[in-house]
Amino acid sequence: MRIGSLIVVGLLVFVTYIVFSGSVSTYDLVAGIVSAIIIGTIFSEFVVKNPGKVFNPVRWAWLIAYAIYYFFVAEVRAHLDVMYRIIHPRTPVKPGIIMVPYEVESDYAITSVANSITNTPGTVVVDIDPEKKVYYVHWINVKSTKPEEARKYISLTFEKYSKKVFD
């Protein structure tokens, strides 16, 4: 289990190092490998609890589907909606903070959904209550104050993908 976690974190650190250095010289490759080994050894048991999940190709397929949906559907819809509200002469907004329940279990899934909500224009997660299993979301145009209805508008699709990737 520990070796799998080390490999996952090590690869992530190595790829990140090479991407940010912008170079594949011998020096950068060696420095990236050394950094990956050191950081992977220190943090692997904290970052990756189940390395078997990381190597599951079905989860990767769902992650790709999630990214495609997020960047090409959810983001575009949200940007168009916010642009409409900005351009409209009466600025039709009905802002509010609402409670949105969630059903995902793992910390990664909870964080993924919260980040997806926050990075989508018009909504931002301002707090998470893990005991009640709810997000508190500021919404630029509240369509419903009922938690389950708000969940359908805001987070249900994100949860569907996050469950398949992280839970």
C-alpha positions, 0 to 999 in steps of 0.5 A, a space after each residue: 500500500 505504501 509503495 503505491 501511494 509513493 508512486 502516485 505522489 512521486 509521479 504527481 510531484 515529478 510531472 508538476 516539477 517538469 511542467 513548472 520548470 519548463 525544461 527537460 534537461 538532465 539537471 531538471 530531470 534529476 532534480 525532479 526525480 529527487 524532489 519526487 522521492 523526497 516529497 513522496 516519501 514524506 507526504 504519500 501516506 497523508 495524500 493518498 489513502 487508497 492508491 488502488 483507486 488511482 490506477 483504476 482506468 474506469 475512474 480516469 475515464 469518469 475524470 475525463 468525462 467530468 472535466 469535459 462536462 465541467 469546462 465545456 458545459 457547466 462553465 459555458 452555461 454559467 458564463 453566459 448566464 452571468 454575462 446576461 445578468 451583467 448586460 441586461 439593463 435591469 441587472 436581474 439578480 436575486 442573490 442569497 446564501 442557501 444550504 445545499 446538501 451533498 451525498 459524496 463521502 470522501 474528502 476529495 469528492 467533497 472538495 471537488 464538488 465545492 471547488 466546481 461550485 466555486 469556480 463556476 461563475 454565479 456561485 461560491 461555497 462560503 462554508 461546509 458543514 460536514 456534520 449536516 453534510 451541507 454546503 453554504 453557497 452564495 448564489 447570484 440568482 436564487 431559484 429556490 431556497 429549498 435545499 433539495 431543489 437548490 442541489 438539483 440546480 447547483 451541485 447534483 451533476 458535479 456530485 454524480 461525477 465526483 462519486 464515480 471518480 473519488 468515492 
